[in-house]
Amino acid sequence: MDKKKVLILGGGFGGVFAAKALSSNGHDRFEIQLINDNNYFIFQPLLPEVAAATIHSSDAVAPLRLLLRHVRFGQSEVMGIDFARKVVIVVQGFRRLPVELPYDELVIALGMGVDLKRFPGLQEHALTMKNLADAHRLRAHIIGCLEMADVATDPEIKQQLLTFVVVGAGFSGVETVAEVNELIRRALKYYPNIDKREIRVMLVEYASRILPTFSADLAAYATRRLRLQGIEVTTGIGTKAATSDAVELTDGAIVPTRTIVATIGNGPNPLVSTLGLDMHWGRIKVDRFMRVPGHEGIWSVGDVADIPLVEEPGEEPLNYAPQTAQFAVREGRQLAANIVAKHEDKPLKPFAYTSKGSLASLGMSKAVAEVYGVKLSGTMAWLLWRGFYLSFLPGFATKIRVAVDWMLNLIVPPNIVLIDSSKPSTRYIHYRKGDVVLEPGMLIDGLYSVNKGALKLTIDNPETGEHFEKVFGPGEHFGEPVLLRSAPGTGLVVALEDSVVLWVSQQDFTWLARAAPFLDTYLKDYIGKTLGAPDEAFAAESAKRRRELEAL
Ligand SMILES: Cc1cc2nc3c(=O)[nH]c(=O)nc-3n(C[C@H](O)[C@H](O)[C@H](O)COP(=O)(O)OP(=O)(O)OC[C@H]3O[C@@H](n4cnc5c(N)ncnc54)[C@H](O)[C@@H]3O)c2cc1C
């Protein structure tokens, strides 16, 4: 008998538990293949602990090849689906060639994306908490801020570096703010120039209270606990906009900060939104059996699927399965049973599940728990939280590693080694009116090309009394004379209005200048027009710089 091919897209809770259930009930009848862009399964509830260095980053994940027996795994990126020809297009391998994977049954379990576009500047300036790279980046960023604050001489910059704002107070926001706060406070003993009173950690929530899935009394306990730990909990106030050095709140307050962590803004998965499927609240519309209506053999589970829990769900959010790991696991198992039932000509079962409760860690060995209607808070809840997640972690090796990390964390100080492998890359930067972009003497680290707004450059030479001013508008740029000469800048640049600038890193700029000689002519001409006649020195310096670049 020919085996039917089941292709599962996404190796998160929904996809993995569907694949596991299908492989134990039907690997003799189905050829099962799972596609994911990483070769590991992430236990997302542990990401805040990775960010806080409580557990090692590789311990919050498990290799998909190890977890999935009788399942063919491929590390590929899904690029499209041709529903008519029943093939999924993926790119994979060394040459990243597009490949078509045929299917009889297709499960879409690709999770959600992040969409922060509603808040100007947040997409560009906020860190997110969705995957392992995010948690890693946040940890490096926090330690980097402490290192810079320890040597900061400007009190304003020090204040920005020591203010940490987490936006959104669901599970991930509360656990992230608690863990970040614990890391910072435990690490302070290594930073003699930082006083604990200079630390400001904030949790900003638009709703009237935190942890909406918990009952009001537990949420109130959690708020008190977080405040006792020195966290400012603000409810009823949201985020309006962000810049490189501040976040603006809906009550008009401007909080100077270099760290914004956005745990809000669940948006459609970028690939899923291009598939032409019927969507509801950014999720794929499915029926109660998790089938995509109008598409034979297409199913969807997990956060990406909008699964109705009742016959006429309407627009009531409570009538749809919530986006939690707890639900995704059960959805995956039920979906596998429905695929088996379909091929045995048996009736399918609608998805039905009632939450058994919720657990949230509050840091400092405290948590809140609401399980089977029983409410717990404090250390008992924290022990339950740890025990539950340990039992839930997939794979024996992962359980052991996390348990060891937890034990070590109780007795040894936090690891503040800063391994920052990320290089500054070209990006958009938002500035508020009045923001100082560059100061005299600052080492210019890139080219600034104005996209929106206006910025004013002022150069004063105290020795000669010479004064120069220029306003840069959209399409104009600055920084290039200094980059080409590789010398410190001498001007003050201030945003005259709210502005957006494309910042091209020095490395990217020098690569571009090296590969495109016409830029030299363009820049000489541009600099001549903006800063005065092109001087001999510039021509000589830029030729010298090019020779240096060519020698690289
Ligand atoms: C920080 C944090 C804490 C949380 N805490 C809890 C908690 O305490 N309790 C709880 O119940 N829930 C919690 N959640 C929610 C829970 O993690 C999610 O509901 C769950 O992960 C959803 O599973 P999923 O399989 O639908 O999606 P995901 O886990 O997001 O998996 C989707 C997979 O698809 C892959 N993918 C996406 N696009 C492509 C593509 N184009 N090509 C290839 N692969 C792709 C992704 O890389 C990912 O591996 C938390 C979430 C976060 C972020």
PDBQT file of the ligand as one rigid body, heavy atoms in Angstrom, charges set to zero:
ROOT
HETATM    1  C1  LIG A 601       8.425  34.518  25.720  1.00  0.00    +0.000 C 
HETATM    2  C2  LIG A 601       7.218  33.645  25.632  1.00  0.00    +0.000 A 
HETATM    3  C3  LIG A 601       6.696  33.023  26.779  1.00  0.00    +0.000 A 
HETATM    4  C4  LIG A 601       5.575  32.190  26.692  1.00  0.00    +0.000 A 
HETATM    5  N1  LIG A 601       5.105  31.591  27.831  1.00  0.00    +0.000 NA
HETATM    6  C5  LIG A 601       4.069  30.718  27.729  1.00  0.00    +0.000 A 
HETATM    7  C6  LIG A 601       3.607  30.020  28.881  1.00  0.00    +0.000 A 
HETATM    8  O1  LIG A 601       4.128  30.202  29.980  1.00  0.00    +0.000 OA
HETATM    9  N2  LIG A 601       2.571  29.135  28.721  1.00  0.00    +0.000 N 
HETATM   10  C7  LIG A 601       1.967  28.912  27.490  1.00  0.00    +0.000 A 
HETATM   11  O2  LIG A 601       1.046  28.079  27.402  1.00  0.00    +0.000 OA
HETATM   12  N3  LIG A 601       2.376  29.584  26.392  1.00  0.00    +0.000 NA
HETATM   13  C8  LIG A 601       3.399  30.475  26.476  1.00  0.00    +0.000 A 
HETATM   14  N4  LIG A 601       3.827  31.145  25.355  1.00  0.00    +0.000 N 
HETATM   15  C9  LIG A 601       3.100  30.959  24.069  1.00  0.00    +0.000 C 
HETATM   16  C10 LIG A 601       3.559  29.700  23.341  1.00  0.00    +0.000 C 
HETATM   17  O3  LIG A 601       4.959  29.618  23.305  1.00  0.00    +0.000 OA
HETATM   18  C11 LIG A 601       2.972  29.657  21.936  1.00  0.00    +0.000 C 
HETATM   19  O4  LIG A 601       1.568  29.680  22.050  1.00  0.00    +0.000 OA
HETATM   20  C12 LIG A 601       3.409  28.411  21.182  1.00  0.00    +0.000 C 
HETATM   21  O5  LIG A 601       4.804  28.420  20.988  1.00  0.00    +0.000 OA
HETATM   22  C13 LIG A 601       2.722  28.299  19.820  1.00  0.00    +0.000 C 
HETATM   23  O6  LIG A 601       3.202  27.176  19.145  1.00  0.00    +0.000 OA
HETATM   24  P1  LIG A 601       3.116  27.090  17.537  1.00  0.00    +0.000 P 
HETATM   25  O7  LIG A 601       3.586  25.729  17.170  1.00  0.00    +0.000 OA
HETATM   26  O8  LIG A 601       1.793  27.505  17.060  1.00  0.00    +0.000 OA
HETATM   27  O9  LIG A 601       4.111  28.200  16.999  1.00  0.00    +0.000 OA
HETATM   28  P2  LIG A 601       5.661  28.408  17.223  1.00  0.00    +0.000 P 
HETATM   29  O10 LIG A 601       6.093  27.820  18.517  1.00  0.00    +0.000 OA
HETATM   30  O11 LIG A 601       5.878  29.869  16.990  1.00  0.00    +0.000 OA
HETATM   31  O12 LIG A 601       6.354  27.555  16.049  1.00  0.00    +0.000 OA
HETATM   32  C14 LIG A 601       6.325  27.934  14.694  1.00  0.00    +0.000 C 
HETATM   33  C15 LIG A 601       7.578  27.403  14.017  1.00  0.00    +0.000 C 
HETATM   34  O13 LIG A 601       7.499  27.662  12.619  1.00  0.00    +0.000 OA
HETATM   35  C16 LIG A 601       8.754  28.160  12.167  1.00  0.00    +0.000 C 
HETATM   36  N5  LIG A 601       8.518  28.973  10.960  1.00  0.00    +0.000 N 
HETATM   37  C17 LIG A 601       7.823  30.133  10.856  1.00  0.00    +0.000 A 
HETATM   38  N6  LIG A 601       7.834  30.576   9.578  1.00  0.00    +0.000 NA
HETATM   39  C18 LIG A 601       8.555  29.669   8.865  1.00  0.00    +0.000 A 
HETATM   40  C19 LIG A 601       8.896  29.538   7.483  1.00  0.00    +0.000 A 
HETATM   41  N7  LIG A 601       8.513  30.442   6.559  1.00  0.00    +0.000 N 
HETATM   42  N8  LIG A 601       9.642  28.471   7.092  1.00  0.00    +0.000 NA
HETATM   43  C20 LIG A 601      10.029  27.523   8.002  1.00  0.00    +0.000 A 
HETATM   44  N9  LIG A 601       9.723  27.577   9.311  1.00  0.00    +0.000 NA
HETATM   45  C21 LIG A 601       8.992  28.640   9.739  1.00  0.00    +0.000 A 
HETATM   46  C22 LIG A 601       9.259  28.970  13.362  1.00  0.00    +0.000 C 
HETATM   47  O14 LIG A 601      10.663  29.161  13.324  1.00  0.00    +0.000 OA
HETATM   48  C23 LIG A 601       8.851  28.073  14.527  1.00  0.00    +0.000 C 
HETATM   49  O15 LIG A 601       9.836  27.104  14.789  1.00  0.00    +0.000 OA
HETATM   50  C24 LIG A 601       4.943  31.991  25.430  1.00  0.00    +0.000 A 
HETATM   51  C25 LIG A 601       5.448  32.626  24.268  1.00  0.00    +0.000 A 
HETATM   52  C26 LIG A 601       6.569  33.441  24.366  1.00  0.00    +0.000 A 
HETATM   53  C27 LIG A 601       7.098  34.104  23.110  1.00  0.00    +0.000 C 
ENDROOT
TORSDOF 0
